[in-house]
Amino acid sequence: MSDPKDPNALRIVSADSHVLEPHDLWTKRLAGSPFADRAPRMSGDAEEGYVFEIDGLPPFPVGLAGAAGRPSETLGPAGEIREGGWDTRARLLDMDTDGILAEVLYPSVGMSVAQSKDREYQLACIRAYNDWVAEFCDGSGGRLVGLALIPALDTESSVAEIGRTYELGLRGAMIPAVPSEGHYGDERFTPFWAAFEERDWPVSFHVLTGGGSGDPTLGSGIPLVGIMNPIHHMHSTLGVMIFCGTFDRHPNLKVVSAEHDAGWVAHFGYRLDQMFDRHHNWLASGVSLDLQPSEYLRRNVWYTFQKDPIAVETRGRVGVDRLLWASDYPHSDSTWPHSRDVIAADFKGVPQDELRAIVGGNASALYGVEI
């Protein structure tokens, strides 16, 4: 293992890792509140697997969210769960094992909680999570960077929680990739974007956090058919923000596409420009942009990935400074505990300055992580 704190070693920052919320996070923190009886809680057993029960939403399976390092043939709802998901000390030990200096943290169960349409219930659960994750990071010596979970149901509540969690010391935010109503180009989101821009906070759209309506398998019932659906949501959300002028009104807004990979970005940018140049006269009536569509992708958006050699190959078109490597610990797709081997394979032949930027320097600059 390479010591992640060795100044001569490759300084790696995972720009997309996760916590796995403790079983009593919400039952403990919502006790005595109007939502005590509805607090998200864990049920199940070790043999069949544990789930989090969330009022009004499908159960969240815990096993896969903590399955980092397990062989593919053992994946499923039951099995070993990494304690580093909820224990700071265990987390730092697992990071040392993997040679990771620092991590940017997203929720796990919280990604489902953020999809509740019950405004007051969602807010109570989100505030409890944000308080907990701030405490989780406090004992890490700066190696864990917490992102706030911010609701997108109404801008007044959102802006208030942005301000509150900024004071807690969190470094950015995650919001649903698709809002429960409308779209992110709506004028009602203007105070929302302004609040992030004012604080220089990166705001992330994470995979599996919205747009669940319809059948992504197109009636086939084959889960593998629908696995690309989250990337399509990201295409649509970025397209809306570009063509509705969000990035023109908020030129310093920093957006992160998290865990959608990045090999698609080069072609997406090309197609945006091609279609806009060819068809804007009749399809884009009333749309006036300060830049070419792809230039917003280069100026305002960053992209996380873990195993995506295509992103590495196309880095020149996307922008080396836009790419953020991630381990996805402790989820089932994580590169832990072989992250350095994965990096060595996927970045073979990449110049050292570009390698250091993508696996650590870019995240350090974006989130203010000392490496």
C-alpha positions as CSV (number, residue, x, y, z in Angstrom):
1,M,0.0,0.0,0.0
2,S,1.2,3.5,-0.8
3,D,0.9,5.9,2.1
4,P,-1.6,8.5,1.0
5,K,0.0,11.1,3.3
6,D,3.5,10.6,1.8
7,P,4.3,13.9,0.1
8,N,6.2,12.0,-2.7
9,A,3.2,9.7,-3.5
10,L,0.4,10.3,-5.9
11,R,-2.1,12.5,-3.9
12,I,-5.5,11.0,-4.6
13,V,-8.8,12.6,-3.7
14,S,-12.0,10.7,-4.4
15,A,-14.5,13.3,-5.7
16,D,-17.5,10.9,-5.2
17,S,-17.6,8.7,-2.2
18,H,-20.5,8.0,0.2
19,V,-21.5,7.6,3.7
20,L,-23.8,4.7,4.7
21,E,-26.1,6.3,7.2
22,P,-26.2,4.6,10.7
23,H,-29.4,2.6,11.5
24,D,-30.4,5.1,14.2
25,L,-29.6,8.4,12.4
26,W,-33.2,9.5,11.9
27,T,-34.9,7.6,14.7
28,K,-32.5,9.2,17.2
29,R,-32.5,12.7,15.7
30,L,-36.3,12.9,15.0
31,A,-37.3,11.6,18.4
32,G,-39.8,13.9,20.0
33,S,-40.6,15.6,16.7
34,P,-43.9,15.3,14.8
35,F,-42.1,12.8,12.5
36,A,-40.8,10.5,15.2
37,D,-43.2,7.6,14.1
38,R,-42.3,8.1,10.4
39,A,-38.5,8.4,10.8
40,P,-36.5,6.3,8.3
41,R,-35.5,3.2,10.1
42,M,-33.6,-0.1,9.4
43,S,-35.3,-3.4,9.3
44,G,-34.5,-6.9,8.2
45,D,-31.7,-9.3,9.2
46,A,-28.2,-10.4,8.3
47,E,-29.4,-13.5,6.4
48,E,-31.9,-11.8,4.1
49,G,-30.4,-8.4,4.1
50,Y,-31.2,-5.1,5.8
51,V,-33.3,-2.3,4.3
52,F,-34.1,1.3,5.3
53,E,-37.9,1.9,5.4
54,I,-38.7,5.5,4.3
55,D,-42.3,6.7,4.6
56,G,-44.0,6.8,1.2
57,L,-41.0,5.4,-0.7
58,P,-39.7,2.0,-1.7
59,P,-37.3,0.4,0.8
60,F,-33.6,1.2,0.4
61,P,-31.5,-2.0,0.3
62,V,-28.5,-1.5,2.6
63,G,-26.3,-4.4,1.5
64,L,-25.2,-3.1,-1.9
65,A,-24.5,0.4,-0.5
66,G,-21.9,-1.1,1.8
67,A,-20.5,-3.9,-0.4
68,A,-17.2,-2.3,-1.4
69,G,-14.5,-5.0,-2.0
70,R,-16.9,-7.9,-2.2
71,P,-16.5,-10.2,-5.3
72,S,-19.1,-10.0,-8.0
73,E,-20.5,-13.4,-7.3
74,T,-21.3,-12.5,-3.7
75,L,-23.1,-9.2,-4.4
76,G,-26.7,-9.0,-3.2
77,P,-28.8,-7.6,-0.4
78,A,-27.1,-9.6,2.3
79,G,-23.4,-9.8,3.1
80,E,-20.6,-7.9,4.8
81,I,-21.1,-4.1,5.1
82,R,-18.1,-1.8,5.5
83,E,-18.3,0.0,8.8
84,G,-16.5,2.9,7.2
85,G,-19.8,4.0,5.9
86,W,-20.9,5.3,9.3
87,D,-17.8,5.2,11.6
88,T,-15.2,7.9,11.0
89,R,-12.2,5.9,12.5
90,A,-13.0,2.8,10.3
91,R,-13.4,5.1,7.3
92,L,-10.0,6.6,7.7
93,L,-8.4,3.1,8.0
94,D,-10.1,2.0,4.8
95,M,-8.9,5.1,3.1
96,D,-5.3,4.3,4.2
97,T,-5.7,0.8,2.9
98,D,-6.8,2.1,-0.5
99,G,-4.2,4.9,-0.6
100,I,-6.7,7.7,-0.7
101,L,-5.8,11.0,0.9
102,A,-9.3,12.6,1.0
103,E,-12.9,12.0,0.0
104,V,-15.9,14.1,-1.0
105,L,-19.0,12.5,0.7
106,Y,-22.5,12.0,-0.7
107,P,-25.3,10.3,1.1
108,S,-26.7,6.8,0.4
109,V,-30.1,6.4,2.0
110,G,-30.4,10.2,1.9
111,M,-30.6,10.0,-1.9
112,S,-33.9,8.3,-1.5
113,V,-35.1,10.6,1.3
114,A,-34.6,13.5,-1.0
115,Q,-37.3,12.1,-3.4
116,S,-40.1,12.3,-0.8
117,K,-42.8,14.7,-1.9
118,D,-43.9,15.5,1.6
119,R,-42.2,18.8,2.1
120,E,-42.1,19.1,5.9
121,Y,-41.1,15.4,6.3
122,Q,-38.4,15.7,3.7
123,L,-37.0,18.8,5.3
124,A,-36.9,17.3,8.7
125,C,-35.0,14.2,7.4
126,I,-32.6,16.3,5.4
127,R,-31.7,18.6,8.3
128,A,-31.1,15.6,10.5
129,Y,-28.8,14.1,7.8
130,N,-26.9,17.3,7.3
131,D,-26.2,17.7,11.0
132,W,-25.0,14.1,11.2
133,V,-22.6,14.3,8.2
134,A,-21.1,17.5,9.5
135,E,-20.3,15.7,12.7
136,F,-19.0,12.6,10.8
137,C,-16.5,14.8,9.0
138,D,-15.4,16.8,12.0
139,G,-13.2,14.0,13.3
140,S,-11.3,13.3,10.1
141,G,-8.6,16.0,10.3
142,G,-9.8,17.5,7.0
143,R,-9.7,14.3,5.0
144,L,-13.5,14.0,4.7
145,V,-15.4,16.7,2.9
146,G,-19.1,16.6,3.5
147,L,-21.7,17.8,1.0
148,A,-25.1,19.0,2.2
149,L,-28.3,17.4,1.0
150,I,-30.5,20.2,-0.2
151,P,-34.2,19.9,-1.0
152,A,-35.6,21.2,-4.4
153,L,-39.3,21.4,-3.4
154,D,-39.3,25.1,-2.8
155,T,-36.6,27.7,-3.1
156,E,-37.3,29.4,0.2
157,S,-36.6,26.2,2.2
158,S,-33.6,25.4,-0.1
159,V,-31.9,28.7,0.3
160,A,-32.4,28.6,4.1
161,E,-30.8,25.1,4.3
162,I,-27.9,26.2,2.0
163,G,-27.2,29.0,4.4
164,R,-27.5,26.8,7.5
165,T,-25.2,24.0,6.2
166,Y,-22.7,26.5,4.9
167,E,-22.3,27.7,8.5
168,L,-21.9,24.0,9.6
169,G,-18.8,23.8,7.5
170,L,-20.0,21.7,4.6
171,R,-18.3,22.3,1.3
172,G,-21.0,21.9,-1.4
173,A,-24.4,20.3,-2.0
174,M,-26.2,17.5,-3.7
175,I,-29.7,18.2,-5.2
176,P,-32.0,15.8,-7.1
177,A,-30.8,15.3,-10.7
178,V,-34.4,16.1,-11.8
179,P,-36.7,18.2,-9.6
180,S,-40.0,16.6,-8.5
181,E,-41.9,19.3,-10.4
182,G,-40.9,21.5,-13.4
183,H,-37.3,21.8,-14.5
184,Y,-34.1,23.6,-13.3
185,G,-34.5,26.2,-16.0
186,D,-37.6,27.6,-14.3
187,E,-37.2,31.2,-13.0
188,R,-38.3,30.0,-9.6
189,F,-34.9,28.4,-9.2
190,T,-33.0,31.7,-9.6
191,P,-32.6,32.3,-5.8
192,F,-31.5,28.7,-5.5
193,W,-28.6,29.1,-8.1
194,A,-27.7,32.5,-6.7
195,A,-27.3,31.1,-3.2
196,F,-24.8,28.5,-4.5
197,E,-23.0,31.0,-6.7
198,E,-22.7,33.5,-3.8
199,R,-21.0,30.9,-1.6
200,D,-18.8,29.4,-4.4
201,W,-20.4,26.1,-3.6
202,P,-20.3,23.3,-6.2
203,V,-23.8,21.8,-6.6
204,S,-24.0,18.1,-7.7
205,F,-26.5,16.1,-9.6
206,H,-25.8,12.5,-8.5
207,V,-26.9,9.4,-10.4
208,L,-30.2,7.8,-9.1
209,T,-31.5,11.0,-7.5
210,G,-34.5,11.8,-9.7
211,G,-36.5,11.3,-12.8
212,G,-37.9,8.0,-11.8
213,S,-41.2,8.3,-13.7
214,G,-42.0,6.1,-16.6
215,D,-40.5,2.7,-17.5
216,P,-36.8,3.0,-18.4
217,T,-36.8,-0.6,-19.7
218,L,-39.3,0.3,-22.4
219,G,-41.6,-2.5,-21.3
220,S,-38.9,-5.2,-21.5
221,G,-38.7,-5.6,-17.7
222,I,-34.9,-6.1,-18.2
223,P,-33.0,-4.0,-15.6
224,L,-29.9,-3.8,-17.7
225,V,-31.9,-1.9,-20.4
226,G,-32.7,0.8,-17.9
227,I,-29.3,1.2,-16.5
228,M,-28.4,4.0,-18.9
229,N,-31.5,6.1,-17.9
230,P,-29.7,8.2,-15.3
231,I,-27.2,9.4,-18.0
232,H,-30.1,10.5,-20.2
233,H,-31.5,12.5,-17.2
234,M,-28.1,14.3,-17.0
235,H,-28.2,15.1,-20.7
236,S,-31.6,16.6,-20.3
237,T,-30.9,18.6,-17.1
238,L,-27.7,20.1,-18.6
239,G,-29.5,20.9,-21.8
240,V,-32.3,22.7,-20.0
241,M,-29.8,24.7,-17.9
242,I,-27.9,25.7,-21.1
243,F,-30.8,26.6,-23.3
244,C,-32.9,28.3,-20.6
245,G,-29.9,30.6,-19.9
246,T,-29.2,29.4,-16.4
247,F,-25.4,29.6,-17.0
248,D,-25.7,33.0,-18.6
249,R,-27.5,34.4,-15.6
250,H,-25.1,32.6,-13.2
251,P,-21.8,32.5,-15.0
252,N,-19.9,31.4,-11.8
253,L,-22.3,28.6,-11.0
254,K,-20.3,25.3,-10.5
255,V,-22.2,22.1,-11.4
256,V,-21.0,18.6,-10.9
257,S,-22.3,15.6,-12.8
258,A,-21.6,12.8,-10.2
259,E,-21.3,9.1,-11.1
260,H,-22.7,9.4,-14.5
261,D,-19.2,8.7,-15.8
262,A,-17.7,11.1,-18.4
263,G,-16.9,9.2,-21.6
264,W,-20.1,10.6,-23.1
265,V,-19.3,14.3,-22.5
266,A,-17.1,14.8,-25.6
267,H,-19.8,13.6,-28.0
268,F,-22.6,15.4,-26.1
269,G,-20.8,18.7,-26.4
270,Y,-20.2,18.1,-30.1
271,R,-23.9,17.2,-30.7
272,L,-25.1,20.2,-28.7
273,D,-23.1,22.6,-30.9
274,Q,-24.0,20.7,-34.1
275,M,-27.7,20.7,-33.5
276,F,-27.8,24.3,-32.2
277,D,-25.9,25.6,-35.2
278,R,-28.0,23.8,-37.7
279,H,-31.5,24.1,-36.1
280,H,-31.5,27.2,-33.8
281,N,-33.2,29.4,-36.3
282,W,-36.4,27.4,-36.2
283,L,-36.2,25.3,-33.0
284,A,-34.7,27.9,-30.7
285,S,-37.0,30.9,-31.1
286,G,-36.3,33.2,-28.2
287,V,-33.2,31.4,-27.1
288,S,-30.1,33.7,-27.0
289,L,-26.9,32.3,-25.7
290,D,-23.7,34.2,-24.8
291,L,-21.5,31.1,-25.7
292,Q,-21.6,28.0,-27.8
293,P,-23.5,25.3,-25.9
294,S,-20.4,23.1,-25.4
295,E,-18.6,26.1,-23.9
296,Y,-20.9,26.0,-20.9
297,L,-19.9,22.3,-20.3
298,R,-16.3,23.5,-20.3
299,R,-16.9,26.5,-18.1
300,N,-19.5,25.5,-15.6
301,V,-19.6,21.7,-15.3
302,W,-17.3,19.0,-13.7
303,Y,-17.7,15.2,-14.1
304,T,-16.9,12.4,-11.8
305,F,-16.0,8.8,-12.8
306,Q,-14.3,5.8,-11.4
307,K,-13.7,3.1,-14.1
308,D,-14.0,5.0,-17.4
309,P,-11.0,4.8,-19.7
310,I,-13.0,6.5,-22.4
311,A,-13.2,9.6,-20.3
312,V,-9.4,9.5,-20.0
313,E,-9.0,9.0,-23.8
314,T,-11.3,12.0,-24.6
315,R,-9.9,14.3,-21.8
316,G,-8.6,16.8,-24.4
317,R,-12.0,17.5,-25.8
318,V,-13.7,17.6,-22.4
319,G,-11.0,19.5,-20.5
320,V,-8.5,17.9,-18.2
321,D,-9.5,20.3,-15.5
322,R,-13.1,19.2,-15.7
323,L,-12.5,15.6,-14.8
324,L,-12.7,14.2,-11.2
325,W,-11.7,10.7,-10.4
326,A,-13.7,8.9,-7.7
327,S,-13.7,5.5,-5.8
328,D,-17.5,5.4,-4.9
329,Y,-16.6,3.8,-1.6
330,P,-18.4,2.0,0.1
331,H,-20.9,1.2,-2.7
332,S,-20.9,-2.1,-4.7
333,D,-19.3,-0.4,-7.7
334,S,-16.4,0.9,-5.7
335,T,-12.8,0.5,-6.7
336,W,-11.8,-0.1,-3.1
337,P,-9.4,-1.6,-2.1
338,H,-7.7,-1.6,-5.5
339,S,-8.1,2.1,-6.5
340,R,-4.4,2.6,-7.2
341,D,-4.3,-0.4,-9.5
342,V,-7.4,0.8,-11.4
343,I,-5.8,4.3,-11.8
344,A,-2.6,2.7,-13.0
345,A,-4.5,0.7,-15.7
346,D,-6.9,3.4,-16.8
347,F,-4.3,6.2,-16.9
348,K,-1.5,4.3,-18.6
349,G,0.5,6.7,-20.7
350,V,-1.2,9.9,-19.3
351,P,1.3,12.7,-18.6
352,Q,2.0,13.0,-14.8
353,D,0.7,16.6,-14.6
354,E,-2.6,15.5,-16.1
355,L,-2.8,12.4,-14.0
356,R,-2.2,14.4,-10.8
357,A,-4.9,16.9,-11.8
358,I,-7.6,14.3,-12.5
359,V,-7.1,12.1,-9.5
360,G,-6.6,14.8,-7.0
361,G,-5.7,18.3,-8.0
362,N,-9.0,19.2,-9.7
363,A,-11.1,18.0,-6.7
364,S,-8.7,19.8,-4.3
365,A,-9.2,23.1,-6.2
366,L,-13.0,22.6,-6.5
367,Y,-13.7,21.8,-2.8
368,G,-10.7,23.5,-1.1
369,V,-9.1,20.2,0.0
370,E,-5.5,20.5,1.2
371,I,-3.3,17.9,-0.6
